[in-house]
């Protein structure tokens, strides 16, 4: 009789555990928040620099080669967000414990491991991936993954990691990360165990120690990080239960060297202080593909021609200049690169191609036309064949190149910018070059999900006298000068959508005397 009873007991436990693992996400919350744990701890598990405050870590590195020979290194890592605006991390070594090449490799490894902005987007994990694996008494095991989007380039490997959270007696104990896809630099069999401790003199958790093991290039690596000291954002010491009060990491009285490893890129200058003030900055370098269409109506103001070295002869009296007009349609294809030198100042350069079609009519002066009609019979012409206007249809293309700069700023979710560009258009068919200056002031508002809406104006300023020459079949040179009144300003509305931290799409429509559409697709890094 005991066997069925035991069987039903086991079955009950199994069903009970399955019921727990099948339990849905807590209402309007998640498993971490429900346990009083901020999801920011998962950011810290990805990179300890995403903790608040400053800290000192004792790092021991053991490398076992294929021939089973072993080398052990010790260094102490010091991070203080107030030191050089959080750009640099320092590490301390005992003199003589590393040769020059090993110091270089250590610096490179620390830079690569820690090179990221302090203001990375909070909550790098994918909340929808949280899955309760087991729950018993007050202990829980939860699986999760990091988001596939908005991950810093230096943290691309965390997309390939699977995380497991261990909560014991209602407290966060540790997070274990292991690779589910190959990592960069050929790392395999990667496991990182991040231990957390609850601060005893204030609320919250800190990383008390971390263990990383992996294989790379035939060698096995074991890296052990132990937090020796921690201060909050106000510089107050933090106390935790497992803190080692002794300071015997290095040999007593040994001489030490302190070496800097730079975090983050150089650009934009003053970028780190700006992010520390809460400004979200784009990636410093961008590459964009742009297609721009515009259509406008141009009014003639003058026309003159001349052959070879002769002076130009005005033809204004032969045509009704005020009644004549041109419709200009232009399609521009450009590739532009830009760099944010400062958080508020961007410089750019671009090159491209322009296809331009000009269609219109030159209306003959009425007195001239009547004279031609009267003389037509004597010239052997039909008076009805004398046109009232001469059609003008010209197709030209041009090579474009130029540069520009942008000033930008924001207040909360409102942003503003002023962009200036100068464009050189080399029209080969007409043997002429045109210099165009453009000014684009914009005012916009940031919406959720990385949508921005904007309004502004586009001003184009260029020489309204187009001069050039055409070589005829007879070898003569026909010089010309066409003057017209350009449309300077038109209004703009647009929308911008960012896709993560790298890709973006811009669409703008212009209205008024000049109608425009602009599509820009870009990548920032």
ZAMARGU-4260 file (C-alpha; in steps of 0.2 Angstrom, whole numbers, plus 5000, padded with zeros to 4 digits):
<rodrens>
0) 5000/5000/5000 | 5015/5012/5002 | 5020/5011/4984 | 5004/5020/4977 | 5004/5032/4991
5) 5022/5037/4987 | 5018/5037/4969 | 5004/5050/4972 | 5015/5060/4983 | 5028/5061/4969
10) 5015/5065/4956 | 5008/5079/4968 | 5025/5087/4969 | 5028/5086/4951 | 5011/5094/4947
15) 5014/5107/4960 | 5031/5112/4952 | 5024/5112/4935 | 5010/5123/4941 | 5023/5135/4948
20) 5034/5135/4932 | 5018/5138/4922 | 5013/5153/4932 | 5011/5168/4922 | 5020/5185/4925
25) 5014/5194/4940 | 5000/5207/4936 | 5007/5224/4931 | 5024/5218/4937 | 5038/5205/4934
30) 5047/5192/4944 | 5061/5204/4949 | 5050/5218/4954 | 5038/5207/4963 | 5053/5202/4974
35) 5058/5220/4977 | 5073/5219/4965 | 5076/5232/4952 | 5079/5225/4934 | 5094/5236/4934
40) 5104/5222/4942 | 5103/5213/4925 | 5112/5228/4917 | 5125/5227/4931 | 5127/5208/4927
45) 5131/5213/4909 | 5144/5226/4914 | 5148/5231/4932 | 5151/5249/4926 | 5132/5251/4925
50) 5131/5251/4944 | 5129/5267/4953 | 5144/5274/4962 | 5163/5270/4962 | 5171/5254/4967
55) 5188/5245/4968 | 5189/5227/4962 | 5203/5214/4965 | 5206/5204/4950 | 5215/5188/4949
60) 5218/5180/4931 | 5224/5162/4929 | 5228/5156/4911 | 5231/5138/4908 | 5240/5134/4892
65) 5238/5118/4881 | 5253/5110/4889 | 5245/5113/4906 | 5258/5127/4911 | 5249/5140/4922
70) 5252/5159/4924 | 5243/5169/4937 | 5241/5188/4937 | 5235/5201/4949 | 5228/5218/4947
75) 5216/5230/4956 | 5203/5239/4945 | 5198/5256/4951 | 5182/5265/4944 | 5176/5282/4949
80) 5163/5290/4938 | 5170/5307/4943 | 5187/5304/4937 | 5189/5311/4920 | 5170/5311/4918
85) 5170/5292/4919 | 5180/5290/4903 | 5195/5281/4911 | 5197/5266/4922 | 5213/5264/4932
90) 5221/5247/4937 | 5235/5244/4949 | 5249/5231/4947 | 5264/5227/4957 | 5280/5232/4949
95) 5289/5218/4940 | 5274/5207/4939 | 5270/5211/4921 | 5281/5214/4907 | 5278/5228/4894
100) 5269/5217/4882 | 5258/5210/4896 | 5253/5227/4902 | 5248/5232/4884 | 5237/5216/4883
105) 5230/5219/4900 | 5226/5237/4896 | 5218/5232/4879 | 5207/5218/4888 | 5201/5230/4901
110) 5197/5244/4888 | 5187/5231/4878 | 5178/5224/4893 | 5173/5241/4900 | 5172/5252/4884
115) 5155/5259/4885 | 5145/5274/4890 | 5139/5276/4908 | 5122/5282/4901 | 5118/5266/4892
120) 5099/5263/4891 | 5092/5256/4907 | 5085/5238/4906 | 5095/5230/4893 | 5086/5214/4896
125) 5071/5208/4887 | 5057/5208/4899 | 5046/5196/4888 | 5060/5183/4890 | 5058/5182/4909
130) 5053/5164/4913 | 5051/5156/4930 | 5060/5139/4930 | 5057/5134/4947 | 5050/5140/4964
135) 5051/5132/4980 | 5048/5139/4997 | 5056/5157/4996 | 5068/5152/4982 | 5066/5155/4963
140) 5076/5152/4947 | 5072/5163/4933 | 5078/5163/4915 | 5080/5178/4904 | 5089/5185/4888
145) 5095/5202/4884 | 5087/5213/4871 | 5091/5211/4853 | 5090/5230/4850 | 5098/5245/4858
150) 5113/5236/4864 | 5130/5245/4864 | 5142/5239/4851 | 5154/5235/4865 | 5141/5224/4873
155) 5136/5214/4857 | 5141/5198/4865 | 5127/5199/4878 | 5114/5196/4864 | 5122/5179/4863
160) 5121/5175/4882 | 5107/5166/4892 | 5105/5172/4910 | 5099/5163/4925 | 5093/5172/4941
165) 5094/5164/4958 | 5084/5171/4972 | 5086/5163/4989 | 5075/5167/5004 | 5068/5182/4994
170) 5085/5190/4991 | 5095/5191/4975 | 5110/5178/4976 | 5118/5177/4959 | 5116/5178/4940
175) 5124/5166/4929 | 5127/5170/4911 | 5132/5157/4898 | 5134/5158/4879 | 5121/5150/4867
180) 5131/5156/4852 | 5149/5159/4848 | 5157/5174/4856 | 5169/5187/4848 | 5188/5183/4849
185) 5184/5165/4848 | 5178/5163/4866 | 5170/5146/4869 | 5163/5137/4884 | 5159/5154/4892
190) 5151/5156/4909 | 5150/5172/4920 | 5144/5170/4938 | 5139/5187/4946 | 5136/5187/4965
195) 5126/5200/4972 | 5125/5206/4990 | 5112/5217/4999 | 5119/5233/5006 | 5117/5233/5025
200) 5118/5252/5028 | 5106/5257/5013 | 5094/5249/5001 | 5099/5240/4985 | 5112/5227/4979
205) 5130/5228/4973 | 5141/5216/4964 | 5151/5208/4978 | 5161/5196/4966 | 5161/5189/4949
210) 5169/5173/4941 | 5172/5172/4922 | 5178/5156/4914 | 5181/5153/4896 | 5192/5145/4883
215) 5201/5155/4869 | 5215/5150/4857 | 5218/5134/4865 | 5220/5141/4883 | 5208/5141/4898
220) 5205/5157/4907 | 5198/5159/4925 | 5195/5177/4930 | 5190/5181/4948 | 5184/5198/4953
225) 5181/5203/4971 | 5174/5220/4976 | 5186/5227/4989 | 5178/5244/4991 | 5162/5253/4986
230) 5155/5271/4987 | 5138/5277/4982 | 5135/5292/4971 | 5137/5304/4985 | 5154/5296/4990
235) 5147/5287/5006 | 5155/5270/5009 | 5143/5255/5006 | 5144/5241/5018 | 5139/5223/5014
240) 5139/5207/5023 | 5152/5197/5014 | 5164/5212/5013 | 5182/5207/5016 | 5189/5219/5029
245) 5207/5214/5026 | 5218/5222/5013 | 5231/5208/5009 | 5228/5207/4990 | 5245/5213/4986
250) 5261/5208/4994 | 5263/5220/5009 | 5275/5235/5006 | 5277/5230/4987 | 5279/5244/4975
255) 5265/5247/4963 | 5261/5256/4947 | 5244/5264/4942 | 5239/5263/4924 | 5225/5271/4915
260) 5214/5263/4902 | 5202/5274/4892 | 5184/5271/4891 | 5173/5276/4877 | 5178/5285/4861
265) 5186/5303/4860 | 5171/5310/4851 | 5160/5319/4854 | 5171/5331/4864 | 5163/5334/4881
270) 5151/5320/4877 | 5153/5311/4894 | 5149/5327/4904 | 5133/5329/4893 | 5127/5311/4895
275) 5130/5313/4914 | 5118/5328/4914 | 5105/5317/4906 | 5107/5321/4888 | 5105/5306/4876
280) 5118/5308/4862 | 5118/5299/4845 | 5132/5289/4839 | 5146/5301/4834 | 5149/5295/4816
285) 5135/5293/4803 | 5134/5287/4785 | 5118/5292/4776 | 5110/5288/4759 | 5099/5302/4754
290) 5086/5305/4740 | 5079/5322/4737 | 5066/5328/4725 | 5060/5346/4722 | 5049/5355/4710
295) 5048/5374/4708 | 5042/5387/4696 | 5055/5400/4691 | 5051/5417/4683 | 5063/5424/4669
300) 5071/5440/4673 | 5083/5441/4658 | 5091/5432/4643 | 5107/5435/4633 | 5117/5426/4620
305) 5133/5429/4610 | 5145/5419/4598 | 5163/5417/4602 | 5171/5433/4609 | 5157/5444/4605
310) 5148/5453/4619 | 5131/5445/4624 | 5116/5452/4615 | 5101/5455/4627 | 5085/5446/4620
315) 5074/5453/4633 | 5065/5464/4619 | 5061/5448/4609 | 5052/5439/4623 | 5039/5443/4636
320) 5051/5440/4650 | 5038/5443/4664 | 5026/5431/4656 | 5038/5417/4653 | 5042/5404/4666
325) 5051/5388/4669 | 5046/5372/4679 | 5061/5364/4686 | 5061/5346/4693 | 5077/5340/4702
330) 5081/5323/4709 | 5097/5322/4719 | 5106/5306/4725 | 5119/5309/4739 | 5130/5299/4751
335) 5134/5309/4766 | 5146/5306/4781 | 5145/5316/4797 | 5154/5318/4814 | 5148/5325/4830
340) 5163/5335/4836 | 5154/5342/4851 | 5137/5337/4858 | 5130/5352/4850 | 5140/5354/4834
345) 5141/5342/4819 | 5151/5343/4803 | 5148/5334/4787 | 5154/5331/4769 | 5144/5323/4755
350) 5145/5319/4736 | 5132/5314/4724 | 5123/5316/4707 | 5109/5327/4701 | 5096/5324/4687
355) 5088/5340/4682 | 5074/5344/4669 | 5069/5361/4664 | 5052/5363/4655 | 5044/5380/4650
360) 5040/5392/4637 | 5048/5408/4631 | 5033/5419/4626 | 5037/5430/4611 | 5034/5448/4612
365) 5017/5452/4605 | 5024/5466/4593 | 5038/5455/4587 | 5026/5441/4583 | 5014/5453/4574
370) 5028/5459/4564 | 5033/5441/4559 | 5015/5437/4555 | 5014/5452/4544 | 5030/5448/4535
375) 5027/5429/4533 | 5019/5430/4516 | 5034/5439/4509 | 5046/5426/4517 | 5036/5412/4510
380) 5029/5407/4527 | 5012/5403/4533 | 5007/5416/4546 | 4998/5402/4556 | 5015/5394/4558
385) 5022/5408/4568 | 5022/5402/4586 | 5017/5413/4600 | 5029/5405/4612 | 5045/5394/4610
390) 5045/5378/4621 | 5061/5375/4631 | 5065/5357/4637 | 5082/5354/4644 | 5088/5339/4653
395) 5105/5341/4662 | 5114/5332/4675 | 5127/5337/4688 | 5140/5330/4700 | 5138/5337/4717
400) 5150/5339/4732 | 5150/5350/4747 | 5151/5351/4766 | 5141/5358/4780 | 5138/5360/4799
405) 5124/5358/4811 | 5121/5367/4828 | 5108/5357/4839 | 5101/5357/4856 | 5086/5352/4867
410) 5076/5356/4882 | 5067/5341/4889 | 5058/5333/4874 | 5059/5348/4863 | 5074/5349/4851
415) 5080/5362/4839 | 5094/5363/4825 | 5101/5374/4812 | 5109/5366/4797 | 5120/5375/4784
420) 5127/5367/4768 | 5136/5373/4753 | 5134/5363/4737 | 5145/5364/4722 | 5135/5357/4706
425) 5146/5354/4691 | 5135/5354/4676 | 5145/5346/4662 | 5133/5348/4648 | 5132/5366/4650
430) 5150/5369/4655 | 5145/5378/4671 | 5147/5377/4690 | 5134/5383/4702 | 5137/5386/4721
435) 5121/5384/4731 | 5120/5388/4750 | 5106/5380/4760 | 5099/5384/4777 | 5088/5372/4787
440) 5081/5377/4804 | 5070/5364/4812 | 5060/5363/4828 | 5055/5346/4834 | 5047/5335/4848
445) 5052/5318/4854 | 5038/5305/4855 | 5039/5288/4863 | 5047/5273/4853 | 5061/5284/4846
450) 5049/5294/4835 | 5052/5313/4832 | 5041/5325/4823 | 5048/5341/4816 | 5043/5357/4807
455) 5055/5370/4799 | 5060/5378/4783 | 5072/5376/4769 | 5081/5391/4762 | 5091/5389/4746
460) 5103/5404/4740 | 5112/5403/4724 | 5117/5414/4709 | 5101/5418/4699 | 5112/5421/4684
465) 5117/5405/4675 | 5132/5408/4663 | 5139/5395/4652 | 5143/5390/4634 | 5139/5377/4621
470) 5150/5372/4607 | 5141/5370/4591 | 5143/5358/4577 | 5152/5371/4567 | 5165/5374/4580
475) 5158/5390/4586 | 5155/5394/4604 | 5138/5400/4609 | 5139/5410/4626 | 5123/5412/4636
480) 5117/5421/4652 | 5100/5416/4659 | 5093/5426/4673 | 5078/5421/4684 | 5070/5424/4701
485) 5073/5409/4712 | 5061/5404/4726 | 5071/5406/4742 | 5061/5398/4756 | 5048/5384/4758
490) 5040/5376/4773 | 5045/5358/4779 | 5037/5345/4790 | 5045/5328/4794 | 5046/5313/4804
495) 5061/5303/4811 | 5062/5285/4817 | 5077/5277/4825 | 5079/5258/4825 | 5090/5254/4840
500) 5105/5265/4842 | 5112/5262/4825 | 5099/5263/4811 | 5087/5278/4807 | 5075/5284/4794
505) 5070/5302/4790 | 5056/5308/4779 | 5052/5326/4775 | 5040/5335/4764 | 5041/5353/4758
510) 5027/5364/4754 | 5024/5382/4747 | 5032/5389/4731 | 5044/5375/4731 | 5038/5357/4734
515) 5051/5344/4740 | 5052/5327/4747 | 5067/5320/4756 | 5071/5302/4762 | 5086/5298/4772
520) 5092/5281/4778 | 5107/5281/4789 | 5118/5270/4800 | 5128/5278/4815 | 5143/5270/4824
</rodrens>
